[in-house]
Structure formats: C-alpha cells, structure tokens
Amino acid sequence: MKDIDSIIKVLTKLPKIRELDIEKNPCCKRFSYKYDIIWCVRLEKLDGEIIKESDYELAKTFKKEMA
C-alpha cells in the first residue's frame, strides 16, 4: 500500500490486530504515520516498538494540533 489512509482503512476493519510492522512501506516516509495509525487503531506494538499510553496521548495531541 502506498498511502497511509488506505492502511488505516484496512486496519479499522481488523479490531483484533495487536501488532503491525510497516516501517519499510513507502507510506511510512511521512513523519506522522505512527501517530496517524495509533490515533485510529489500538495496538500493542508498531514496527517492533511497544506502544505505551503516553504514545496514544501524543497521537491525540498531534491530531488536535493538525486539525
């Protein structure tokens, strides 16, 4: 997939997904891709890194500032 919106659309249909590794995907060149994903999907790990509650709070803040 080449754009983050397509990935997010698919991920929102996978409520049981807990881990995702997409860092080598072309869409991941965008600085905010991790925030975009964890804003929409609750994961335990993204690209091999454990997602903490503080990461979700940062994603929430980032999204508010970008709106």
C-alpha positions in Angstrom: 0.0 0.0 0.0 1.3 3.4 -0.9 -0.7 5.7 1.3 -1.4 5.8 5.0 -5.1 6.3 4.5 -5.5 3.0 2.7 -3.7 1.2 5.5 -5.8 2.9 8.2 -9.0 2.0 6.3 -8.0 -1.7 6.4 -6.8 -1.6 10.0 -10.1 -0.2 11.3 -11.7 -3.4 9.9 -9.3 -5.5 12.0 -10.3 -4.9 15.6 -8.3 -7.8 17.0 -5.0 -6.7 15.4 -2.3 -6.2 18.1 1.0 -5.9 16.3 1.9 -4.2 13.0 5.2 -3.8 11.2 5.1 -1.5 8.2 8.2 0.7 8.6 9.6 -0.3 5.2 6.3 0.5 3.5 6.5 3.6 1.2 3.8 5.4 3.1 6.0 5.4 6.2 8.2 8.1 4.9 5.7 10.6 6.2 6.8 11.9 9.7 3.4 11.4 11.3 2.5 7.9 10.1 2.8 6.3 13.6 0.6 8.9 15.1 -1.9 8.5 12.3 -2.1 4.8 12.9 -2.3 4.7 16.7 -4.9 7.5 16.6 -7.2 5.1 14.8 -6.2 1.6 16.0 -5.3 0.3 19.4 -2.1 -1.7 19.0 0.4 -3.3 21.5 3.3 -3.0 19.1 4.0 -0.9 16.0 7.2 -1.5 14.0 8.6 -3.7 16.8 8.1 -1.0 19.4 5.7 -1.3 22.4 3.0 1.3 22.3 2.5 3.0 25.6 -0.4 5.0 26.9 1.8 8.1 26.5 2.1 7.4 22.8 -1.6 7.4 22.5 -1.8 10.7 24.3 0.9 12.2 22.0 -1.1 11.0 19.0 -4.2 12.6 20.4 -2.4 15.9 20.9 -0.7 15.7 17.5 -4.1 15.2 15.8 -5.6 18.1 17.6 -2.8 20.4 16.6 -3.0 19.2 12.9 -6.8 19.8 12.7 
